[in-house]
């Protein structure tokens, strides 16, 4: 039983470490032909938004959606590479058995 508790504690520590590493990943998504940029970290938290001046409200709304979706796609690819480099899901299975 104490061994399982230690494993749970180790998993929590690794999760916190992973979360810290992910916070360092920054992805920039672009929309409206590059006139709008959204920066997202690896924890999927928006860190910044840049909008060129002179855009209309409908164009801004559409551009933000495009930029966020672009950043999300790029982030998913980046996280898949990171997970693969860390041993993928098999590494997690080993911790739980």
N, CA, C and O atoms as a GROMACS GRO file, in nm:
protein
  388
    1UNK      N    1   0.082  -0.120   0.000
    1UNK     CA    2   0.000   0.000   0.000
    1UNK      C    3   0.086   0.126   0.000
    1UNK      O    4   0.058   0.222  -0.071
    2UNK      N    5   0.194   0.124   0.082
    2UNK     CA    6   0.281   0.242   0.088
    2UNK      C    7   0.352   0.262  -0.045
    2UNK      O    8   0.383   0.375  -0.083
    3UNK      N    9   0.378   0.152  -0.114
    3UNK     CA   10   0.442   0.161  -0.245
    3UNK      C   11   0.351   0.234  -0.344
    3UNK      O   12   0.398   0.316  -0.423
    4UNK      N   13   0.221   0.204  -0.341
    4UNK     CA   14   0.125   0.271  -0.429
    4UNK      C   15   0.116   0.420  -0.396
    4UNK      O   16   0.107   0.503  -0.487
    5UNK      N   17   0.119   0.455  -0.268
    5UNK     CA   18   0.115   0.596  -0.228
    5UNK      C   19   0.238   0.669  -0.279
    5UNK      O   20   0.228   0.783  -0.325
    6UNK      N   21   0.353   0.604  -0.271
    6UNK     CA   22   0.476   0.664  -0.322
    6UNK      C   23   0.466   0.684  -0.473
    6UNK      O   24   0.509   0.787  -0.525
    7UNK      N   25   0.408   0.586  -0.544
    7UNK     CA   26   0.391   0.599  -0.688
    7UNK      C   27   0.301   0.716  -0.722
    7UNK      O   28   0.328   0.791  -0.816
    8UNK      N   29   0.193   0.732  -0.646
    8UNK     CA   30   0.101   0.844  -0.669
    8UNK      C   31   0.172   0.977  -0.646
    8UNK      O   32   0.156   1.071  -0.724
    9UNK      N   33   0.252   0.984  -0.540
    9UNK     CA   34   0.328   1.106  -0.512
    9UNK      C   35   0.426   1.135  -0.625
    9UNK      O   36   0.440   1.250  -0.667
   10UNK      N   37   0.493   1.031  -0.674
   10UNK     CA   38   0.588   1.048  -0.784
   10UNK      C   39   0.517   1.097  -0.910
   10UNK      O   40   0.569   1.183  -0.981
   11UNK      N   41   0.400   1.042  -0.938
   11UNK     CA   42   0.323   1.083  -1.055
   11UNK      C   43   0.283   1.229  -1.044
   11UNK      O   44   0.291   1.303  -1.142
   12UNK      N   45   0.241   1.271  -0.926
   12UNK     CA   46   0.204   1.412  -0.905
   12UNK      C   47   0.322   1.504  -0.929
   12UNK      O   48   0.309   1.609  -0.991
   13UNK      N   49   0.440   1.463  -0.878
   13UNK     CA   50   0.560   1.545  -0.898
   13UNK      C   51   0.596   1.553  -1.046
   13UNK      O   52   0.634   1.659  -1.095
   14UNK      N   53   0.585   1.441  -1.116
   14UNK     CA   54   0.615   1.441  -1.259
   14UNK      C   55   0.514   1.526  -1.335
   14UNK      O   56   0.551   1.595  -1.431
   15UNK      N   57   0.389   1.522  -1.294
   15UNK     CA   58   0.286   1.603  -1.359
   15UNK      C   59   0.314   1.752  -1.340
   15UNK      O   60   0.298   1.831  -1.433
   16UNK      N   61   0.357   1.789  -1.220
   16UNK     CA   62   0.391   1.930  -1.195
   16UNK      C   63   0.511   1.972  -1.278
   16UNK      O   64   0.515   2.083  -1.331
   17UNK      N   65   0.607   1.882  -1.290
   17UNK     CA   66   0.724   1.911  -1.373
   17UNK      C   67   0.686   1.927  -1.519
   17UNK      O   68   0.735   2.017  -1.587
   18UNK      N   69   0.598   1.839  -1.566
   18UNK     CA   70   0.552   1.847  -1.704
   18UNK      C   71   0.476   1.977  -1.727
   18UNK      O   72   0.493   2.041  -1.830
   19UNK      N   73   0.393   2.015  -1.631
   19UNK     CA   74   0.316   2.139  -1.644
   19UNK      C   75   0.410   2.259  -1.653
   19UNK      O   76   0.384   2.352  -1.730
   20UNK      N   77   0.518   2.258  -1.576
   20UNK     CA   78   0.616   2.366  -1.582
   20UNK      C   79   0.685   2.369  -1.718
   20UNK      O   80   0.706   2.476  -1.775
   21UNK      N   81   0.719   2.251  -1.769
   21UNK     CA   82   0.782   2.245  -1.902
   21UNK      C   83   0.687   2.295  -2.010
   21UNK      O   84   0.729   2.365  -2.102
   22UNK      N   85   0.561   2.258  -1.999
   22UNK     CA   86   0.464   2.300  -2.098
   22UNK      C   87   0.442   2.451  -2.096
   22UNK      O   88   0.415   2.512  -2.200
   23UNK      N   89   0.453   2.512  -1.978
   23UNK     CA   90   0.435   2.656  -1.968
   23UNK      C   91   0.543   2.730  -2.046
   23UNK      O   92   0.524   2.846  -2.084
   24UNK      N   93   0.656   2.664  -2.070
   24UNK     CA   94   0.765   2.727  -2.144
   24UNK      C   95   0.744   2.720  -2.295
   24UNK      O   96   0.808   2.794  -2.370
   25UNK      N   97   0.657   2.631  -2.341
   25UNK     CA   98   0.630   2.618  -2.484
   25UNK      C   99   0.540   2.734  -2.525
   25UNK      O  100   0.433   2.754  -2.467
   26UNK      N  101   0.582   2.810  -2.625
   26UNK     CA  102   0.501   2.921  -2.676
   26UNK      C  103   0.475   2.900  -2.824
   26UNK      O  104   0.567   2.879  -2.903
   27UNK      N  105   0.349   2.905  -2.861
   27UNK     CA  106   0.306   2.888  -2.999
   27UNK      C  107   0.231   3.013  -3.042
   27UNK      O  108   0.147   3.064  -2.968
   28UNK      N  109   0.262   3.061  -3.163
   28UNK     CA  110   0.193   3.178  -3.217
   28UNK      C  111   0.104   3.133  -3.332
   28UNK      O  112   0.151   3.076  -3.430
   29UNK      N  113  -0.025   3.160  -3.317
   29UNK     CA  114  -0.120   3.132  -3.424
   29UNK      C  115  -0.152   3.261  -3.496
   29UNK      O  116  -0.158   3.367  -3.434
   30UNK      N  117  -0.173   3.252  -3.627
   30UNK     CA  118  -0.200   3.371  -3.706
   30UNK      C  119  -0.335   3.361  -3.775
   30UNK      O  120  -0.377   3.253  -3.817
   31UNK      N  121  -0.401   3.475  -3.785
   31UNK     CA  122  -0.529   3.484  -3.854
   31UNK      C  123  -0.536   3.614  -3.932
   31UNK      O  124  -0.451   3.701  -3.915
   32UNK      N  125  -0.636   3.626  -4.015
   32UNK     CA  126  -0.657   3.746  -4.096
   32UNK      C  127  -0.532   3.780  -4.177
   32UNK      O  128  -0.491   3.895  -4.185
   33UNK      N  129  -0.473   3.676  -4.236
   33UNK     CA  130  -0.355   3.699  -4.319
   33UNK      C  131  -0.234   3.748  -4.240
   33UNK      O  132  -0.150   3.820  -4.294
   34UNK      N  133  -0.226   3.711  -4.113
   34UNK     CA  134  -0.113   3.753  -4.029
   34UNK      C  135  -0.135   3.884  -3.957
   34UNK      O  136  -0.046   3.930  -3.885
   35UNK      N  137  -0.251   3.945  -3.975
   35UNK     CA  138  -0.280   4.074  -3.909
   35UNK      C  139  -0.318   4.055  -3.762
   35UNK      O  140  -0.316   4.150  -3.684
   36UNK      N  141  -0.354   3.932  -3.726
   36UNK     CA  142  -0.388   3.900  -3.587
   36UNK      C  143  -0.303   3.781  -3.544
   36UNK      O  144  -0.295   3.681  -3.614
   37UNK      N  145  -0.240   3.794  -3.427
   37UNK     CA  146  -0.159   3.686  -3.374
   37UNK      C  147  -0.201   3.657  -3.230
   37UNK      O  148  -0.220   3.748  -3.150
   38UNK      N  149  -0.214   3.528  -3.200
   38UNK     CA  150  -0.248   3.483  -3.065
   38UNK      C  151  -0.135   3.392  -3.018
   38UNK      O  152  -0.099   3.296  -3.086
   39UNK      N  153  -0.079   3.424  -2.901
   39UNK     CA  154   0.028   3.343  -2.843
   39UNK      C  155  -0.032   3.258  -2.732
   39UNK      O  156  -0.096   3.309  -2.640
   40UNK      N  157  -0.008   3.125  -2.742
   40UNK     CA  158  -0.062   3.028  -2.646
   40UNK      C  159   0.054   2.947  -2.590
   40UNK      O  160   0.144   2.909  -2.664
   41UNK      N  161   0.051   2.921  -2.458
   41UNK     CA  162   0.155   2.836  -2.400
   41UNK      C  163   0.111   2.690  -2.404
   41UNK      O  164  -0.001   2.659  -2.443
   42UNK      N  165   0.200   2.601  -2.362
   42UNK     CA  166   0.174   2.458  -2.367
   42UNK      C  167   0.062   2.412  -2.277
   42UNK      O  168   0.013   2.300  -2.292
   43UNK      N  169   0.022   2.496  -2.182
   43UNK     CA  170  -0.091   2.463  -2.095
   43UNK      C  171  -0.222   2.518  -2.152
   43UNK      O  172  -0.324   2.521  -2.083
   44UNK      N  173  -0.218   2.561  -2.277
   44UNK     CA  174  -0.332   2.614  -2.350
   44UNK      C  175  -0.386   2.743  -2.290
   44UNK      O  176  -0.506   2.771  -2.297
   45UNK      N  177  -0.297   2.820  -2.231
   45UNK     CA  178  -0.334   2.949  -2.175
   45UNK      C  179  -0.289   3.059  -2.271
   45UNK      O  180  -0.173   3.062  -2.312
   46UNK      N  181  -0.380   3.148  -2.306
   46UNK     CA  182  -0.347   3.257  -2.398
   46UNK      C  183  -0.254   3.355  -2.325
   46UNK      O  184  -0.288   3.408  -2.219
   47UNK      N  185  -0.138   3.378  -2.385
   47UNK     CA  186  -0.038   3.466  -2.325
   47UNK      C  187  -0.035   3.604  -2.390
   47UNK      O  188   0.016   3.699  -2.331
   48UNK      N  189  -0.090   3.615  -2.509
   48UNK     CA  190  -0.090   3.745  -2.575
   48UNK      C  191  -0.174   3.745  -2.700
   48UNK      O  192  -0.196   3.641  -2.763
   49UNK      N  193  -0.222   3.865  -2.735
   49UNK     CA  194  -0.299   3.885  -2.857
   49UNK      C  195  -0.249   4.014  -2.920
   49UNK      O  196  -0.238   4.117  -2.854
   50UNK      N  197  -0.220   4.008  -3.050
   50UNK     CA  198  -0.176   4.128  -3.122
   50UNK      C  199  -0.267   4.146  -3.242
   50UNK      O  200  -0.287   4.053  -3.320
   51UNK      N  201  -0.322   4.267  -3.256
   51UNK     CA  202  -0.414   4.298  -3.364
   51UNK      C  203  -0.366   4.423  -3.435
   51UNK      O  204  -0.345   4.526  -3.371
   52UNK      N  205  -0.347   4.415  -3.566
   52UNK     CA  206  -0.308   4.533  -3.643
   52UNK      C  207  -0.418   4.638  -3.636
   52UNK      O  208  -0.537   4.605  -3.625
   53UNK      N  209  -0.379   4.762  -3.641
   53UNK     CA  210  -0.476   4.872  -3.634
   53UNK      C  211  -0.558   4.880  -3.763
   53UNK      O  212  -0.515   4.835  -3.869
   54UNK      N  213  -0.676   4.939  -3.750
   54UNK     CA  214  -0.759   4.967  -3.865
   54UNK      C  215  -0.846   4.852  -3.911
   54UNK      O  216  -0.906   4.860  -4.019
   55UNK      N  217  -0.855   4.748  -3.834
   55UNK     CA  218  -0.940   4.636  -3.874
   55UNK      C  219  -1.082   4.657  -3.821
   55UNK      O  220  -1.102   4.715  -3.714
   56UNK      N  221  -1.179   4.609  -3.897
   56UNK     CA  222  -1.318   4.620  -3.852
   56UNK      C  223  -1.348   4.511  -3.750
   56UNK      O  224  -1.278   4.410  -3.742
   57UNK      N  225  -1.452   4.534  -3.672
   57UNK     CA  226  -1.489   4.438  -3.568
   57UNK      C  227  -1.516   4.298  -3.623
   57UNK      O  228  -1.467   4.200  -3.567
   58UNK      N  229  -1.593   4.284  -3.731
   58UNK     CA  230  -1.615   4.149  -3.784
   58UNK      C  231  -1.484   4.081  -3.828
   58UNK      O  232  -1.467   3.960  -3.808
   59UNK      N  233  -1.393   4.158  -3.886
   59UNK     CA  234  -1.265   4.101  -3.928
   59UNK      C  235  -1.181   4.060  -3.807
   59UNK      O  236  -1.112   3.959  -3.810
   60UNK      N  237  -1.188   4.139  -3.702
   60UNK     CA  238  -1.115   4.106  -3.579
   60UNK      C  239  -1.170   3.976  -3.519
   60UNK      O  240  -1.093   3.887  -3.482
   61UNK      N  241  -1.302   3.967  -3.510
   61UNK     CA  242  -1.364   3.847  -3.453
   61UNK      C  243  -1.326   3.723  -3.532
   61UNK      O  244  -1.290   3.621  -3.474
   62UNK      N  245  -1.335   3.731  -3.663
   62UNK     CA  246  -1.301   3.617  -3.749
   62UNK      C  247  -1.151   3.586  -3.738
   62UNK      O  248  -1.112   3.469  -3.730
   63UNK      N  249  -1.069   3.689  -3.737
   63UNK     CA  250  -0.924   3.671  -3.730
   63UNK      C  251  -0.879   3.609  -3.599
   63UNK      O  252  -0.786   3.527  -3.598
   64UNK      N  253  -0.943   3.645  -3.489
   64UNK     CA  254  -0.907   3.587  -3.359
   64UNK      C  255  -0.940   3.438  -3.359
   64UNK      O  256  -0.861   3.356  -3.311
   65UNK      N  257  -1.057   3.402  -3.412
   65UNK     CA  258  -1.092   3.260  -3.421
   65UNK      C  259  -0.990   3.185  -3.506
   65UNK      O  260  -0.946   3.076  -3.467
   66UNK      N  261  -0.953   3.241  -3.620
   66UNK     CA  262  -0.855   3.177  -3.708
   66UNK      C  263  -0.721   3.161  -3.635
   66UNK      O  264  -0.659   3.054  -3.640
   67UNK      N  265  -0.677   3.267  -3.569
   67UNK     CA  266  -0.547   3.265  -3.501
   67UNK      C  267  -0.547   3.165  -3.386
   67UNK      O  268  -0.450   3.092  -3.368
   68UNK      N  269  -0.654   3.160  -3.309
   68UNK     CA  270  -0.661   3.066  -3.198
   68UNK      C  271  -0.663   2.922  -3.249
   68UNK      O  272  -0.595   2.836  -3.194
   69UNK      N  273  -0.741   2.897  -3.353
   69UNK     CA  274  -0.746   2.762  -3.410
   69UNK      C  275  -0.611   2.721  -3.467
   69UNK      O  276  -0.570   2.606  -3.454
   70UNK      N  277  -0.542   2.815  -3.531
   70UNK     CA  278  -0.409   2.789  -3.584
   70UNK      C  279  -0.313   2.755  -3.471
   70UNK      O  280  -0.236   2.659  -3.481
   71UNK      N  281  -0.317   2.832  -3.363
   71UNK     CA  282  -0.229   2.807  -3.249
   71UNK      C  283  -0.260   2.672  -3.186
   71UNK      O  284  -0.168   2.600  -3.146
   72UNK      N  285  -0.387   2.636  -3.176
   72UNK     CA  286  -0.426   2.508  -3.118
   72UNK      C  287  -0.373   2.391  -3.199
   72UNK      O  288  -0.322   2.294  -3.142
   73UNK      N  289  -0.384   2.399  -3.331
   73UNK     CA  290  -0.332   2.292  -3.417
   73UNK      C  291  -0.181   2.278  -3.402
   73UNK      O  292  -0.129   2.167  -3.388
   74UNK      N  293  -0.111   2.390  -3.403
   74UNK     CA  294   0.034   2.388  -3.388
   74UNK      C  295   0.073   2.332  -3.250
   74UNK      O  296   0.169   2.255  -3.239
   75UNK      N  297  -0.001   2.370  -3.148
   75UNK     CA  298   0.028   2.324  -3.012
   75UNK      C  299   0.007   2.173  -3.001
   75UNK      O  300   0.088   2.105  -2.939
   76UNK      N  301  -0.098   2.121  -3.060
   76UNK     CA  302  -0.123   1.977  -3.055
   76UNK      C  303  -0.008   1.900  -3.119
   76UNK      O  304   0.034   1.796  -3.067
   77UNK      N  305   0.044   1.950  -3.231
   77UNK     CA  306   0.157   1.885  -3.296
   77UNK      C  307   0.281   1.890  -3.207
   77UNK      O  308   0.352   1.791  -3.194
   78UNK      N  309   0.306   2.005  -3.148
   78UNK     CA  310   0.423   2.022  -3.060
   78UNK      C  311   0.413   1.930  -2.938
   78UNK      O  312   0.512   1.869  -2.899
   79UNK      N  313   0.296   1.922  -2.878
   79UNK     CA  314   0.278   1.837  -2.761
   79UNK      C  315   0.292   1.689  -2.796
   79UNK      O  316   0.342   1.610  -2.716
   80UNK      N  317   0.246   1.651  -2.915
   80UNK     CA  318   0.261   1.512  -2.958
   80UNK      C  319   0.409   1.476  -2.971
   80UNK      O  320   0.449   1.366  -2.933
   81UNK      N  321   0.489   1.567  -3.024
   81UNK     CA  322   0.633   1.544  -3.035
   81UNK      C  323   0.695   1.533  -2.897
   81UNK      O  324   0.777   1.444  -2.873
   82UNK      N  325   0.658   1.621  -2.806
   82UNK     CA  326   0.712   1.618  -2.669
   82UNK      C  327   0.676   1.487  -2.600
   82UNK      O  328   0.762   1.426  -2.534
   83UNK      N  329   0.552   1.443  -2.613
   83UNK     CA  330   0.509   1.318  -2.550
   83UNK      C  331   0.589   1.201  -2.608
   83UNK      O  332   0.631   1.111  -2.534
   84UNK      N  333   0.610   1.201  -2.738
   84UNK     CA  334   0.685   1.094  -2.802
   84UNK      C  335   0.829   1.093  -2.750
   84UNK      O  336   0.885   0.987  -2.721
   85UNK      N  337   0.889   1.211  -2.738
   85UNK     CA  338   1.026   1.223  -2.687
   85UNK      C  339   1.038   1.175  -2.543
   85UNK      O  340   1.143   1.128  -2.501
   86UNK      N  341   0.929   1.187  -2.467
   86UNK     CA  342   0.930   1.148  -2.326
   86UNK      C  343   0.893   1.001  -2.307
   86UNK      O  344   0.885   0.953  -2.194
   87UNK      N  345   0.870   0.929  -2.415
   87UNK     CA  346   0.837   0.788  -2.404
   87UNK      C  347   0.691   0.758  -2.428
   87UNK      O  348   0.648   0.643  -2.419
   88UNK      N  349   0.613   0.859  -2.459
   88UNK     CA  350   0.473   0.840  -2.491
   88UNK      C  351   0.392   0.787  -2.374
   88UNK      O  352   0.432   0.799  -2.259
   89UNK      N  353   0.279   0.730  -2.405
   89UNK     CA  354   0.188   0.678  -2.302
   89UNK      C  355   0.242   0.555  -2.234
   89UNK      O  356   0.202   0.523  -2.122
   90UNK      N  357   0.333   0.484  -2.299
   90UNK     CA  358   0.392   0.365  -2.237
   90UNK      C  359   0.467   0.401  -2.109
   90UNK      O  360   0.470   0.323  -2.015
   91UNK      N  361   0.527   0.520  -2.107
   91UNK     CA  362   0.598   0.564  -1.986
   91UNK      C  363   0.501   0.580  -1.869
   91UNK      O  364   0.534   0.547  -1.755
   92UNK      N  365   0.382   0.629  -1.897
   92UNK     CA  366   0.281   0.644  -1.791
   92UNK      C  367   0.230   0.509  -1.744
   92UNK      O  368   0.207   0.488  -1.625
   93UNK      N  369   0.212   0.416  -1.837
   93UNK     CA  370   0.166   0.282  -1.799
   93UNK      C  371   0.261   0.216  -1.703
   93UNK      O  372   0.219   0.148  -1.609
   94UNK      N  373   0.389   0.235  -1.726
   94UNK     CA  374   0.491   0.177  -1.637
   94UNK      C  375   0.483   0.231  -1.498
   94UNK      O  376   0.513   0.159  -1.402
   95UNK      N  377   0.444   0.356  -1.482
   95UNK     CA  378   0.434   0.416  -1.349
   95UNK      C  379   0.314   0.363  -1.273
   95UNK      O  380   0.315   0.359  -1.150
   96UNK      N  381   0.211   0.323  -1.344
   96UNK     CA  382   0.088   0.283  -1.277
   96UNK      C  383   0.082   0.133  -1.245
   96UNK      O  384  -0.007   0.090  -1.172
   97UNK      N  385   0.173   0.056  -1.297
   97UNK     CA  386   0.165  -0.088  -1.272
   97UNK      C  387   0.244  -0.129  -1.150
   97UNK      O  388   0.248  -0.247  -1.114
   0.00000   0.00000   0.00000
